[in-house]
Amino acid sequence: MSTPTSVGAGKAVGFHYILTVQTAAGDVLTVSSVATFAPAVFSRSQAYQEIRAIAADELGHNRFSVLFFSLEPDRF
């Protein structure tokens, strides 16, 4: 499932993200979408925390391990 996200101010740039997590019970969830961040305001680690929060919302908790994370500009 994907959730659009928009944070920050200034010149915003679209980034495609993929985050795969696994719970202790073995459940696996992948979230993938395009998020808009202002690179002058938000760091990569802040973007990661925002995207991790999306996965936590989907699962209903934040007790999981990240198996994969990718964040790339949404362009060819």
SULGIFEN-V675127 format. One record per pair of residues at least 24 apart in sequence whose C-alpha atoms are under 7 Angstrom apart, sorted by the first residue. I is the first residue (numbers start at 0). J is the second residue. Records with the same first field share a line. If there is no record, write none. Layout:
BEGIN
I=J + J
END
This chain:
BEGIN
0=30 + 31
1=30 + 31 + 32
2=32
3=32 + 33 + 34
4=34 + 35
5=34 + 35 + 36
6=35 + 36
7=36 + 37 + 40 + 41
8=37 + 40
9=37
10=37
11=35 + 36 + 37
12=36 + 37
13=72 + 73
14=70 + 71 + 72 + 73
15=70 + 71 + 72 + 73
16=69 + 70 + 71
17=68 + 69 + 70
18=67 + 68 + 69
19=65 + 66 + 67 + 68
20=63 + 64 + 65 + 66
21=63 + 64 + 65 + 66
22=62 + 63 + 64
23=63
30=54
END
